[in-house]
Amino acid sequence: MNYPEPISKLIDSYMLLPGIGRKTATRMAFYTLTMDKADVKEFSDNLMSAKNDLHPCKICGNITTDEICPICRDKNRDQSTILVVEQPKDILSIDDMNAYDGLYHVLGGVLSPVDGVGPENLNIKLLLNRLRENKAVKELIIATNATPEGEATAQYLAKLVKPAGIKVTRPARGLAVGSDIEYADEMTLKTAVLGRREI
């Protein structure tokens, strides 16, 4: 069916979101039409604010409104461990379980030659500089997802870091192969982090 241009464009915009097909995008677009103008404006303002006001922490790569994120600023956190994740959303999943109180580092993805993602496309250089400058770090926990790319990235990082005498571990296999951290339940994540193994 040919919808008027404004609704067609809105449907196309919703389809840019991951996991949203035409049917769901159409439903969302038509629901948006039923919303109050004030709610639509607030929604729009929130989108622009998230895009304009958030940026990577200059230390770990987590999203923040400040130059340095609250986790990196928190001196009460264990400064001897850094847990490496693929995306900022993974930090929230792990931090919510209250079993890990160290620092984080966001890679911004995983190595994937097929997709043209090499070491230079990830926050690996920032991580290595951080490890050189912070002699308090004794353990690096590599919590990339249990996918072939995540495993390859973990092995690559371990080879880079081990010569510096830093213990490199990986969360235990409470996480199923091919699963994403953000979808794991709290108990599975807790078991995986507490039962981590050395690489």
Summary of the structure (lengths in Angstrom):
residues: 199
radius of gyration: 19.9
end to end distance: 55.3
largest distance: 63.3
contacts: 555
relative contact order: 0.10
helix: 49%
strand: 15%
